[in-house]
Amino acid sequence: MLNEFHVKYWNYSVALINALVITKVVMIGEVAKVGTKYQARPLLLSALYKAFMFCLLVFAFHVIEEVIKRLVHGSDIAIASHEIRIDELFGRIVVVFCTFIPLFAFREFRRVLGEEKFYNLLFRSEEAGRSNFSNSR
């Protein structure tokens, strides 16, 4: 069906690979304890701070990736760094930041509530989540 509308599968493959790379960068950031400075603050501030810090980390990895890509294709380091399209990278980073905000908001809720309470609130009946939530107060 995609072939009828001249949609190339390559675009979806690149998007999937980029998602996997961003996942790896987030995991590296977690190991390095990026974004833990504001964990004692309100959840919104903590989630925004983590989204921003991980966004910077993803941006740094994208810049390094672009330079390496240019070097592999035969450019020297000075030309490779000048050929990077910063406007395209900033566009990607804005999208990544906007998707990181709800991701880290949910992760902060899970961290504060605990795994079991968070799971019960999301996937159990309303009564099970409410009774489990009221028992901890």
C-alpha positions as CSV (number, residue, x, y, z in Angstrom):
1,M,0.0,0.0,0.0
2,L,2.8,2.4,0.8
3,N,4.4,1.7,-2.6
4,E,1.2,2.9,-4.3
5,F,1.6,6.3,-2.7
6,H,5.4,6.3,-3.5
7,V,6.4,6.2,0.1
8,K,9.9,5.0,0.6
9,Y,10.5,2.4,3.3
10,W,13.9,4.0,3.9
11,N,12.4,7.0,5.7
12,Y,10.8,4.6,8.3
13,S,14.0,2.7,8.7
14,V,15.9,5.9,9.4
15,A,13.3,7.0,11.9
16,L,13.5,3.7,13.7
17,I,17.3,3.8,13.8
18,N,17.2,7.3,15.2
19,A,14.7,6.3,17.9
20,L,17.0,3.4,18.9
21,V,20.0,5.8,19.0
22,I,18.1,8.3,21.2
23,T,17.1,5.4,23.5
24,K,20.7,4.5,23.8
25,V,21.7,8.1,24.6
26,V,19.0,8.2,27.3
27,M,20.3,5.0,28.8
28,I,23.8,6.4,28.8
29,G,22.5,9.6,30.5
30,E,20.8,7.6,33.1
31,V,24.0,5.7,33.9
32,A,25.8,9.0,34.1
33,K,23.0,10.3,36.4
34,V,22.2,13.2,34.1
35,G,19.4,15.4,35.4
36,T,19.3,14.3,39.0
37,K,20.0,17.8,40.3
38,Y,16.3,18.9,40.7
39,Q,14.8,15.6,41.9
40,A,13.8,17.2,45.2
41,R,12.0,20.0,43.4
42,P,8.4,19.9,42.2
43,L,7.7,17.2,39.6
44,L,7.1,19.6,36.8
45,L,10.5,21.4,37.3
46,S,12.2,18.0,37.7
47,A,10.7,16.7,34.5
48,L,11.5,19.9,32.5
49,Y,15.0,19.9,33.8
50,K,15.6,16.3,32.8
51,A,14.0,16.8,29.4
52,F,16.3,19.8,28.8
53,M,19.5,18.0,30.0
54,F,18.8,14.8,28.0
55,C,17.9,17.0,25.0
56,L,21.3,18.6,25.3
57,L,22.9,15.2,25.5
58,V,21.0,14.0,22.4
59,F,22.1,17.2,20.6
60,A,25.7,16.6,21.4
61,F,25.5,13.0,20.2
62,H,23.8,14.2,16.9
63,V,26.6,16.7,16.3
64,I,29.3,14.1,16.9
65,E,27.4,11.7,14.6
66,E,27.2,14.2,11.8
67,V,30.9,15.0,12.1
68,I,31.8,11.3,12.0
69,K,29.5,10.8,9.0
70,R,31.2,13.6,7.1
71,L,34.7,12.3,8.0
72,V,33.7,8.8,6.8
73,H,32.7,10.3,3.5
74,G,36.1,12.0,3.0
75,S,35.9,15.5,4.5
76,D,38.5,16.7,6.9
77,I,37.5,17.8,10.4
78,A,37.3,21.5,9.6
79,I,35.1,21.1,6.6
80,A,33.0,18.4,8.3
81,S,32.2,20.7,11.2
82,H,31.2,23.6,8.9
83,E,29.0,21.4,6.7
84,I,26.7,20.5,9.6
85,R,23.2,22.0,9.2
86,I,22.6,23.5,12.6
87,D,19.1,24.6,11.7
88,E,18.1,21.0,10.9
89,L,19.7,19.8,14.2
90,F,17.9,22.5,16.2
91,G,14.6,21.4,14.6
92,R,15.2,17.8,15.6
93,I,16.1,18.9,19.1
94,V,12.9,20.9,19.5
95,V,10.9,17.8,18.5
96,V,13.0,15.6,20.9
97,F,12.5,18.1,23.8
98,C,8.7,18.2,23.2
99,T,8.6,14.4,23.3
100,F,10.9,14.2,26.3
101,I,8.6,16.4,28.5
102,P,5.8,13.8,28.9
103,L,8.3,10.9,28.9
104,F,10.1,12.4,31.9
105,A,6.9,13.6,33.6
106,F,5.7,10.0,33.6
107,R,9.0,8.7,34.8
108,E,9.1,11.3,37.6
109,F,5.5,10.2,38.6
110,R,6.7,6.6,38.7
111,R,9.8,7.5,40.7
112,V,7.8,9.4,43.3
113,L,4.8,7.0,43.6
114,G,6.8,3.8,43.4
115,E,6.5,1.1,40.8
116,E,3.5,-0.7,42.3
117,K,1.4,2.4,43.0
118,F,2.1,3.8,39.5
119,Y,1.2,0.4,37.9
120,N,-2.0,0.2,39.9
121,L,-3.0,3.7,39.0
122,L,-2.5,3.1,35.3
123,F,-3.5,-0.5,34.7
124,R,-5.7,-1.6,37.5
125,S,-9.3,-0.7,38.3
126,E,-10.0,2.7,39.7
127,E,-10.8,1.3,43.1
128,A,-7.5,-0.7,43.4
129,G,-5.5,2.4,42.4
130,R,-7.4,4.6,44.8
131,S,-7.3,2.2,47.8
132,N,-3.6,1.6,47.2
133,F,-3.0,5.3,46.9
134,S,-5.0,6.2,50.1
135,N,-3.2,3.5,52.2
136,S,0.1,5.2,51.7
137,R,-1.0,8.6,53.0
